[in-house]
């Protein structure tokens, strides 16, 4: 009687052991198959900051930027992408991107470059020069200061003015703040070159609505250049 009572439990225990052994064998077979047929073909994980990736991409977009047979829109977008790669790729990527600062500046000078294309190039330059004293000096050597001042001097009320000229000037102001960051020589250069014209243009831009921007960068440039804020009364509404 005792054996009859214990037998079902022994059978259940035996079945559990057998099931575990079978499952263990199945997992072993699956694991072996995975490492044989799948694991070896997987691509290595891409590093968040991969020097090879950034180097290759910057060179690729650099070729687009310099290819005069490409549409201007594509060349301007290449400048934007170079800036993004320089910003995310660290010091080496920024150093490589500095080779294309002159090309970006040249595009800004071309009469066929429209407002949207200019904005893409300005964004690219902002990223290339952001907190990078070396690249800021490269930009200065390629006369970027003169180009930016010329953009601010354009008459937005002219019948021939680009429809995006105001937004272009906003990006010019932001790029100026980037170039002046921890760079006193650049501040002096803009002050000397811009003179009264630059002061007047910046003060005019101070009055405009900088909707969507973290702050009014025209007003910031007025402060950086040491201009007097005559008759400027702005409520930034917490944009600082």
C-alpha positions as CSV (number, residue, x, y, z in Angstrom):
1,X,0.0,0.0,0.0
2,X,2.8,2.3,0.9
3,X,4.5,1.8,-2.6
4,X,1.2,2.5,-4.3
5,X,0.9,5.8,-2.4
6,X,4.4,6.9,-3.2
7,X,4.6,5.8,-6.8
8,X,2.7,8.7,-8.4
9,X,5.0,11.2,-6.7
10,X,8.1,9.3,-7.8
11,X,6.7,9.3,-11.4
12,X,6.1,13.0,-11.2
13,X,9.6,13.6,-9.9
14,X,11.1,11.4,-12.6
15,X,9.1,13.2,-15.4
16,X,10.3,16.6,-14.1
17,X,13.9,15.5,-14.2
18,X,13.5,14.1,-17.7
19,X,11.9,17.3,-18.9
20,X,14.7,19.4,-17.5
21,X,17.3,17.2,-19.2
22,X,15.4,17.4,-22.5
23,X,15.0,21.1,-22.3
24,X,18.7,21.5,-21.4
25,X,19.7,19.5,-24.4
26,X,17.4,21.6,-26.6
27,X,18.9,24.9,-25.3
28,X,22.4,23.5,-25.8
29,X,21.6,22.6,-29.4
30,X,20.0,26.0,-30.1
31,X,22.9,27.8,-28.5
32,X,25.4,25.9,-30.6
33,X,23.4,26.6,-33.8
34,X,23.2,30.3,-32.9
35,X,26.9,30.8,-32.4
36,X,27.6,28.7,-35.6
37,X,25.2,30.3,-38.0
38,X,24.2,33.7,-36.6
39,X,26.7,35.2,-34.2
40,X,29.6,35.1,-36.6
41,X,27.6,37.1,-39.2
42,X,26.5,39.9,-36.9
43,X,28.0,43.3,-37.5
44,X,30.0,44.7,-34.6
45,X,28.1,47.3,-32.5
46,X,28.6,50.9,-33.7
47,X,30.2,53.1,-31.1
48,X,28.4,56.3,-30.2
49,X,31.6,58.2,-31.1
50,X,33.4,56.2,-33.8
51,X,36.4,58.1,-35.2
52,X,36.4,56.0,-38.4
53,X,32.6,56.6,-38.9
54,X,32.9,60.3,-38.5
55,X,36.1,60.6,-40.6
56,X,34.6,58.7,-43.4
57,X,31.3,60.6,-43.4
58,X,33.0,64.0,-43.2
59,X,35.2,63.1,-46.2
60,X,32.1,61.9,-48.1
61,X,30.1,65.1,-47.4
62,X,33.2,67.2,-48.1
63,X,33.3,65.8,-51.6
64,X,29.7,66.8,-52.1
65,X,30.4,70.2,-50.7
66,X,33.3,70.8,-53.1
67,X,31.6,69.3,-56.2
68,X,30.5,72.3,-58.2
69,X,28.4,70.0,-60.4
70,X,26.1,69.2,-57.5
71,X,23.0,71.4,-57.0
72,X,23.6,74.2,-54.5
73,X,20.9,72.8,-52.2
74,X,22.9,69.5,-51.9
75,X,26.2,71.3,-51.3
76,X,24.6,73.4,-48.6
77,X,23.1,70.3,-47.0
78,X,26.5,68.7,-47.0
79,X,27.9,71.7,-45.1
80,X,25.1,71.2,-42.5
81,X,26.0,67.5,-42.1
82,X,29.7,68.2,-41.8
83,X,28.8,70.5,-38.9
84,X,26.7,67.9,-37.2
85,X,29.5,65.3,-37.5
86,X,32.1,67.8,-36.2
87,X,29.8,68.6,-33.2
88,X,29.2,65.0,-32.3
89,X,32.5,63.4,-33.3
90,X,34.9,65.1,-30.8
91,X,38.1,67.0,-31.3
92,X,39.5,64.9,-34.2
93,X,36.3,65.2,-36.2
94,X,36.2,69.0,-35.6
95,X,39.8,69.2,-36.8
96,X,39.0,67.4,-40.0
97,X,35.9,69.5,-40.6
98,X,38.0,72.7,-40.3
99,X,39.3,71.8,-43.8
100,X,35.9,72.7,-45.2
101,X,35.4,76.1,-43.5
102,X,36.7,78.0,-46.5
103,X,34.4,76.0,-48.8
104,X,31.4,76.9,-46.6
105,X,32.4,80.6,-46.6
106,X,32.8,80.6,-50.3
107,X,29.2,79.3,-50.7
108,X,27.9,82.1,-48.6
109,X,29.6,84.5,-51.0
110,X,28.0,83.1,-54.1
111,X,25.2,85.2,-55.5
112,X,23.2,82.1,-56.5
113,X,23.0,80.9,-52.9
114,X,19.4,81.5,-51.6
115,X,18.3,82.1,-48.0
116,X,17.5,78.5,-47.2
117,X,20.8,77.3,-48.5
118,X,22.6,80.1,-46.6
119,X,20.9,78.9,-43.4
120,X,22.1,75.3,-43.8
121,X,25.7,76.6,-44.3
122,X,25.4,78.9,-41.3
123,X,24.2,76.0,-39.2
124,X,27.1,73.9,-40.3
125,X,29.6,76.7,-39.4
126,X,28.0,77.1,-36.0
127,X,28.6,73.4,-35.2
128,X,32.1,73.4,-36.6
129,X,33.2,76.4,-34.6
130,X,31.2,75.7,-31.4
131,X,33.6,76.0,-28.4
132,X,36.5,75.4,-30.7
133,X,39.1,78.2,-30.6
134,X,41.2,76.7,-33.4
135,X,38.3,76.5,-35.9
136,X,37.2,80.0,-34.9
137,X,40.6,81.2,-35.9
138,X,40.5,79.3,-39.2
139,X,37.1,81.0,-39.9
140,X,38.7,84.4,-39.1
141,X,41.6,83.7,-41.5
142,X,39.0,82.9,-44.3
143,X,37.3,86.3,-43.7
144,X,34.1,84.9,-42.3
145,X,33.7,88.0,-40.1
146,X,33.5,90.2,-43.3
147,X,31.0,87.9,-44.8
148,X,28.7,87.9,-41.8
149,X,28.8,91.7,-41.5
150,X,27.9,91.9,-45.2
151,X,24.9,89.7,-44.6
152,X,23.7,91.9,-41.8
153,X,24.1,95.0,-44.1
154,X,21.7,93.6,-46.7
155,X,18.4,95.6,-47.0
156,X,15.6,93.3,-46.0
157,X,13.1,95.9,-47.3
158,X,14.5,95.7,-50.8
159,X,12.1,94.3,-53.5
160,X,14.9,91.9,-54.4
161,X,15.5,90.7,-50.9
162,X,15.3,87.0,-50.2
163,X,12.1,86.0,-48.4
164,X,14.2,84.3,-45.7
165,X,16.6,87.2,-45.2
166,X,15.4,87.9,-41.6
167,X,15.9,84.3,-40.5
168,X,19.3,84.3,-42.3
169,X,20.2,87.4,-40.2
170,X,19.1,85.6,-37.0
171,X,21.5,82.7,-37.8
172,X,24.2,85.2,-38.6
173,X,23.7,86.7,-35.1
174,X,23.9,83.3,-33.5
175,X,27.0,82.3,-35.4
176,X,28.6,85.6,-34.3
177,X,28.0,84.6,-30.7
178,X,29.6,81.2,-31.3
179,X,32.7,82.8,-32.9
180,X,33.0,85.3,-30.0
181,X,32.7,82.6,-27.3
182,X,36.0,82.8,-25.3
183,X,37.6,84.6,-28.3
184,X,38.3,88.2,-27.4
185,X,40.3,88.8,-30.7
186,X,37.2,87.9,-32.7
187,X,35.1,90.3,-30.6
188,X,37.6,93.1,-31.3
189,X,37.6,92.2,-35.0
190,X,33.9,92.5,-35.4
191,X,33.8,95.7,-33.4
192,X,36.5,97.3,-35.5
193,X,35.1,96.1,-38.9
194,X,31.4,96.6,-38.2
195,X,31.5,100.1,-36.7
196,X,28.4,102.1,-36.5
197,X,26.7,100.1,-39.3
198,X,26.9,96.8,-37.3
199,X,25.7,98.5,-34.2
200,X,22.7,99.9,-36.0
201,X,21.8,96.6,-37.7
202,X,22.1,94.7,-34.4
203,X,19.9,97.2,-32.6
204,X,17.3,96.9,-35.4
205,X,17.3,93.1,-35.1
206,X,16.8,93.4,-31.3
207,X,13.3,94.8,-31.9
208,X,12.2,91.8,-33.9
209,X,10.4,88.8,-32.4
210,X,12.8,85.9,-31.9
211,X,10.0,83.4,-31.6
212,X,11.3,79.8,-31.1
213,X,14.8,80.9,-30.1
214,X,16.2,80.4,-26.6
215,X,17.2,84.1,-26.5
216,X,17.6,87.3,-28.6
217,X,21.1,86.8,-30.0
218,X,21.1,90.3,-31.6
219,X,20.8,91.7,-28.1
220,X,23.5,89.4,-26.9
221,X,25.8,90.6,-29.6
222,X,25.1,94.2,-28.6
223,X,26.3,93.4,-25.1
224,X,29.3,91.4,-26.3
225,X,30.5,94.2,-28.6
226,X,30.0,96.8,-25.9
227,X,27.5,98.8,-27.7
228,X,25.1,101.1,-25.8
229,X,21.6,99.8,-25.8
230,X,20.1,103.2,-26.7
231,X,16.3,103.1,-26.9
232,X,16.1,99.3,-26.7
233,X,13.5,98.2,-24.3
234,X,12.8,94.5,-24.7
235,X,10.8,92.1,-22.7
236,X,12.5,88.8,-23.4
237,X,9.8,86.9,-21.5
238,X,12.2,84.4,-19.9
239,X,14.1,83.6,-23.0
240,X,17.5,84.1,-21.3
